[in-house]
Amino acid sequence: MSATTCDRSVAHFSGQKKHKRPGLDLFWYIVLWPSRVAAARRTMRHLAAMSDYELRDIGLGRYDVLNAASGRLDEDPTIRLAGEMQERRKAPRGNLGRV
């Protein structure tokens, strides 16, 4: 593969620019699928091994980890978890029943 073809593929995967061979994208998606699955499973294994205290320390709960595990096999769970953390930060905090 030449440097320009490789550069175009990297640019396409990062969403910067499309090149003229969409079949090549499908090829690389299929070829790299096992590595994406392995990385996602490794991340989930690390998160599942954390204690509830450690999860709370990074702003997550056990349910968040279980929910992230329900995604596609090759989906990066950290993206879903980061989105949940952002939603939680934006949500208004109640007064906890105080008047």
N, C-alpha and C positions, 0 to 999 in steps of 0.2 A: 504494500500500500504506500503510495507516495505521501509526502508531507502535506500537500495541499488537500488531498482526499481525506486524510486523517483530521486536518484542521477543520474541514467542512463538517465532518461527522461530529466532532466535538462541539462545534458551534451549533449544530442542529439540536443535539441533545441538551444543550444548555438553553435552548430557545432563542438564540440570537439570530440565526439565519437558516433558511431552508436551502438544501441543495437539490439537484435535479434527479437524484436516484432514491425515491421513497422505498424501493425494495431493499436497498442496503440498510435502511433504518430498521426494517422488520427483521432482517438477518441478524443485526447486532442486538436487537431486543431479545431475540430467541437465544442467541449464543450467550449473552450475559445474564439471562434469567436465573440460572442456578446460583450465580454469585450474589445476586440481589436477594434471593431467598435465604441463602446462608447468612448474609449480613443481617437481615431482618430477624431471623431466628436467634442469632447470637445476641442481638440487642434485647429481644424479649426475654431470653434466658437470664441476662444480667439484671434486668428490671424485676423479674419474678423472684430472683434470689435476694433482693433488697428487703430489709425489714420495713414494717409500717412506719417506723420513726424516720428511716432514711428517705422513704418515699414522701412523707410529709415535709421533710426538709427541702426537697426540690419542688414542692408544690403539687404533688400527685397523691393519689390514694390507690388502694388495691383495686378498686373498681375501675379506675382509669387504665391500669395496666391490662386488666381483663378485657376491657372495651377495645383497647388498641390491638389486642391479640385477635380480635374478630375480623380484622381487615384481610385484604388479599395476601396471599403468601409472599409476594415480592414487594409489597408496600412497606415503605419505611415507617415503622411505628413512631419514631421520634417526631415526624411531621404532624401526625394526628395528636400526639401528646402535647406538643408545643401549642397547637391550636386550642386545645382544651384549657391549657394554662393561661393563654391570652384572654379567652372568654371569661375565665374566672377572675382575672385581674380587672377587666372592664366592668364586671357586674357590680351594681351598687351594693354596698354592705348595709344590712339592716341594723336596727338599733337593738337587736336581740331582746325585744319585748319591753324595753325601758320606755317610759313615758316622758 
